[in-house]
Amino acid sequence: MKNLSFRFLKYLYIHLLILFSNLTVAQVLVENKGDKLKNTDLTRLSFTVEEALDWTALFDRTSGWFGADGIFSIPLIDRENANTSKKNVLFIFSDTMIGDIVNGKLQNGSKMVHNSVAYMEGNRADRDEIHFYPDKKNSSEVGTLFTPETSDAQKGDYYWLGDGFVNHSLKENIYIFAYHMRNTSSKEWSFKQVGNALLVLEKDSKPPFKNYKEIKTPFLIEGEEETESSSLGAGIFANVQTADVPAPDGYIYVYGVKGKSKDLIVARVLPENFENFNQYRFWDGKGWSAGIDHAVGITDSVSNELSVTPLKDGRYALVFQINGMSDTIGLRLGLSPYGPFGPIINVWTCEEPQHKNYFTYNAKAHPGLSNPGELIISYNVNAFDFLNEISANPKLYRPRFIRMKFE
């Protein structure tokens, strides 16, 4: 009986040892597989790119809202990725043209407002599912939606809109960064940023947003010239569990642009502290410090609007217009939401600047509009002699889109 018990214990010990060995090997294989999936090459990316004609056509309109810049897209359900259940999308714009185009000619009575939005049912380019505000079709009073009413606001001041997101830790409010702008003369292109604000829209609120909240932030450092200023709001990356990202660390990353060299700066904050500006921490080159004055550039030559998107292989894609205004959309690969970032990879050459007065700017990716394995990227088109050019070609001032497919 003793020998039988001994043999049984020996048999059990051997099998446990084999099982433990198999588990150890399996664990090593999983870890190795993870290491292989984490691509650390910041110089190469295999992709193809083409015009996204369906998205470009969505904003080709001849009545009501017919042009704008500053397009950002905000998914209105928990997840940012498109391969989930149906979602709605809020588009936000800065300077916006409203009027009518008949036989290619701009009609009298058109006007510019300083910001606008559009709601879309689902996240596919469907003309029947998108509705613009303000718009002659939807409002008897066509005017700017968001206007500065902070203590330092002056008559004639206006907001241009930065990036935004739905904060599921704060009642699912929509938070949008807003640049407080002021004209310095009656000449075209005579303006400066005088403040930085955060707009708070309650869940399910609709235009004309009579009850939105605006909070003045300390996230603007004014330079002697407009190009020397530093400000937050150029892009937002929600690296949280509800965003369905590969490696959530629980932070909201907010990007900004600094100085003439277009340096990218970044802050991060927990979503529940988004209105508590003392809790924002800025990357200082070695760690995270309080105060935008401690922020250092993590790369350069970016645009005033941009995006940071995680890729399946563990890298992060920073998409932007090279040097802010140029004919080239660029991409840098990063190892984390705050870098380091590699050299510029040219993605697309925009054809519109072939016209001597046209220019393109502020490219960014829209992961909430993209299918798995691709990125939908927008860029804006404008003209230096704006009033004459918009009269000659009323359809120039609207976003264009490309589709980047990963191989």
N, C-alpha and C positions, 0 to 999 in steps of 0.2 A: 504494500500500500504506500509505504514511504517512497519506494522507487518510482511508483506511478505518479505520485504528487511531484516528485523532483523532475521527472520527465515532462510533466505538464507545465510546470513553472519555467523549465528551460525552453520548452516549445513557445510559451507565451512571450518570454523575454526576447527570443530570436525574432518573432514576428513583429513585436513592438519596435525592435531595433530597425528592422527592415522598413516598417511603416514610417518611423521617424526619419530614416535616411531618405525615403522617397519624398516626404514633405519638405525636407531641407533642399533637395535637388529642385523640387517644383518651385520653392520660394526663390531660389537663385535664378531659375529660368525666368520667372516673372520679373524679378528685379532687372535682369539683363535685358529682357524685352522692353521694359520701361526706359532703360538707358538708351536703347536703340531708337525708341520713338522720340526721345528728346533730341531734336536736331540742334546743334550748336553752330552750324555754319551760317554766318551773317552776310555772306557775299553772294550766294546763289539761291535762286528760286525758279523752279520750272513752272511755266504758265503760258497760256495763250490769252489774247485779249481781242475783243471785237466791240463794235458799237452795240449798245443795248437800245435798239430802236423802239422797243415797246415802252420803255420808261421815258425816253426822250419825247415820244409822241404824246404821252400822258399829260405833259405840261405845254403842249402846243395848242393854245386856245385863242379864240377870236372875239370873245365877249366876256365882260366882267374882268376877273383876274386874267391877265394875259402875259405877265412877266414878273420876275423877281430874282433876287440873289439870296445868298445866305441859307440855302436849303439844308436843314437837318431833319432826320426822321426819328421819331420816338415810338417804339412799340408800346402798345397799351395793354399788354398782358404780362404775366410774370417772366416770360422767357424772351431773350433777345434773338435767339436763333430761329430761322425760318422753318426748320424741319420739325415743328411742333404743331399743335392744334391751331385752328384759324385765329388770327389776331387782327386787331385794328391798328392803324398807324396815324399818328399826329405828325404832320409836316409843319415846320415853322420857317418863316422867311423874314428877311430884313426888307430894305426898300422894295416896294411893290408897285407895279403899274396896273391901273384899272381903267377900262374903257372898251371901245369897240374897234375892230378891224374889219373893214369891208373891202373885198377885192384887193387885199394886200395893202390897203391904205388906212392909216390911223385916223379915226374920226375925231371931230371936235368934242371937247368935254372930257377927254381922258385926264387922269390925274395920278400923282404918285402919293402913296402913303408909306409910312416908315417901317411898318411890319404887318404881317398877315399870317394866317395859318390855313391848313387844309386837313380835313378828316377823310380817311379812307377805310372802308369796310374791307377786311382782309388785308393781305400784303402782296397782292399781285396787281400788275398795271392794268386796271380796269376803269375805263372812263366813266362808266355808269356808277361806280362806287366811290368816287372822290368828289368832295364838295369844298369849295373855297370860301374863306371869310377874311376880310370883307369882300363882297362880290355884289354886283348890281342885281344878280338873280336872287340873292339871299338876304339882302339888307337894303332898306330904304335910305339909310344913312351910311355912306361909304366913307370910312375914316380909319385912322390908325388905331389898332387894338390896344396897345400898351404904350402909355405916355408917362414920363418921369413925374412923380409927385413927391419926391423926397424933399427934405428941408433945404437942400442946396439947388433945387431945380429952378430954372428960369423959363420964361415964356419962350416958346419956340424950340426948347430942347426935345430930344426924341431918343428912342431906344432902337439900336440894332440888336438882334438876338444871337446869342451864342448857343452852345449845345445844351441839351436837357435830357432828363430821364425820369422814369417813374420810381419813386422811393417807397418801397414796400414796407420799410421800417417806420415810416411816418405817414400813416393813414392813406398810403398809395397816392399821395400828392405828386403832382408834376412840378419838378424844379427846372427852371430855365435861367441860364446866365444872360444878363442883358447889359450891353454897353451903353452908358449914358453919354450921348453925343450932343455937341453944340456947334452950330455954324459960326465961323469967325468972320465971314464977309458974305456978300451976295454972289460972289464968284463961284463957279463950279469947282468942286474938290477943295473947298475951303471949310474944313471942319476939324474938330479934335475931340478926343475922348476925355471927359471930365469926371467920370465916375464909373463904378462897377456895381451892379445890383443883382439880386437874386429874385426872380419872380416865382411865386408859389400859387399854383392852380389846384383847387380841390379836385378830388376824384370825380369824374363824370361832369365837370363843369364845361359849359359850352360858350361859344362866342355870343355876345361881345365881352364876356369875362368881366362883369361889373364888380365882382367881389374878389378879384385876385389880390394877393399881398405882394408888396415889393419891399425888399430888405437891402439897405445899403451895405456893401461889403468893403473891407479894407484891401481888396485885391487889385489895386491899381497903383502903379508907381509912374507918375508923369515925368517924362523927359523934357529937355529944352525944346526938342522937336517931337512931332507925333510919332515918328519912326523910332524914337528912342524910348518909348514907354514900355511898361510891362503890365500885362493884364491876364487874368484867368478867364476861361470859358471857351477856348478854341476847340476843345473836345472833351468828352467824358467817357470813361471806361468803367462800367460797373462790374467789378471783379468779385461778385457775390454769388451765393448759391442759387438765388432765384433767377439769375441771368443765364444759368445753364452754361457756364464757361468751364474750360478744362481743369483749371487749378485755382479755384476761388480762395482768396485770402481774407475776404470779408470787407475789403476797402472799396470806396469809390475813388477813382483816380480822376483828377481834374487837371487839364493841360492848359498852358498859356504860352504866349510868345513874348520874347524879350529883345528889345533893341534892334538896331539896323541889320545885324547879321541874322535876324530871325531865329534866335536860339529858342529851343523848346524847353519849357520849365514844367514841373509837375508837382502837384500837391496830392495828398491823400487824406481821407477822413472816413470814419465809420458812418454808415448810412444814418444811424439814429442821431448822430451829431452834426448833420449836414447844415443846420442853421446856426450852429455854435462855431463861429469862425475862430475862436481861440483853440479849437481842437484840430484845426487843419495843420498838417505838417508838410514841409517842403523839402524836396531832395536837395541837399547841400553839397553833393559830391561824395560824401562819406556816410551820411545817415539822414535822418529826418528831423528837421528843425522847425520851430515856430516862426512865422513871419515871412512874407513874400520877399523881403529884402535879403533873406538867406538863400533864396533859390538860385541855383546855378544851371546853366544850359546843359542838357544831356545830349543834345545834338543841335545842328544848325540848318539854315536854309529852308525852313519849313514855311507853311502858309498860315494866315491868321485863322483859318478854319481847317480842321484836319480830323483824323481818326486813328485810334489804336485798336486793333482787333486781334484776338488770339487765333492762331492757326492750329490745325489738328496735330502737327508734329511738335508742339511745345513752344514754337517761336511766336513772336508778336509782329504784326504788320502795321507799321506807321505809314499812312497814306497821306499825301499832301501835294500841293502845287509847288514845284521847286522855286525857291526864293519868293514865294507869295504870289507874284504875278509873272507868269511865263507861259510858253506853249507846251510845257512838259509836265506830266504827272509823274511823281516819283514815289518810291517806296523804300523804306529802310527796315531791315529785319532786326528784332531785338530779342534778348534773352529773358526779359521781364517787362512788365508795364513801364518801368523806368530805365530800361536799358541794361547793359550798353547796346547801342544801335550801330549797325554796320554802315557801309558806304551806300550811296544812292543807287538804286536800281531803276532805270528808266522803264516806265510802264506804257506810256501813251503820249503821242505828239498830237496836240489839238490843232485842227486845221483852221479854226476861226481867225487867229492872229495873222493869217496871210492877208487879210484886209488891213490896211495901214492904220485904221483907227480902232480896231477891235483888240481886246485882250481877254485872256482867260485866267482864272484864279480860283483859289480855295477848294481844291479837290478833297474829297473825303469818301470813305467807304460807308456802306449802309448794310451791316450784317443782318438787320431785321427784314430787309427786302430780298436777301440773297438765298439761293438754293444751296444745299450742301455741296461743297467742293468749288464754290465760286464766291466772288465778291462783286456786288453792284457798286460802282463808283460814280459819283457825280462831280461835275465842275461847272463853274459859272462863266457866263459870257457878258461882256460889257463893252462900252465904247468911251473914248476920251471926249469926243465932241458929242455928248450924250443926246442932247435935245434934237440936234439935226439928224443924228444917226438913227434914233428911235423913230423919228418921223419917216425916214427913208426906208427903214427895215424894222417894222414894229415887232417882229418875232425874234430879234437878236437877243433880247434881254430875258433869258430863261435858262434853266439848267439843262445840261446835256449829260448823257450817261454812257458808260462803257461797262462791259461784263468781262471780268477777269476770272479765268478758269484755271484751277491748279491741276497740274499733270501728276 
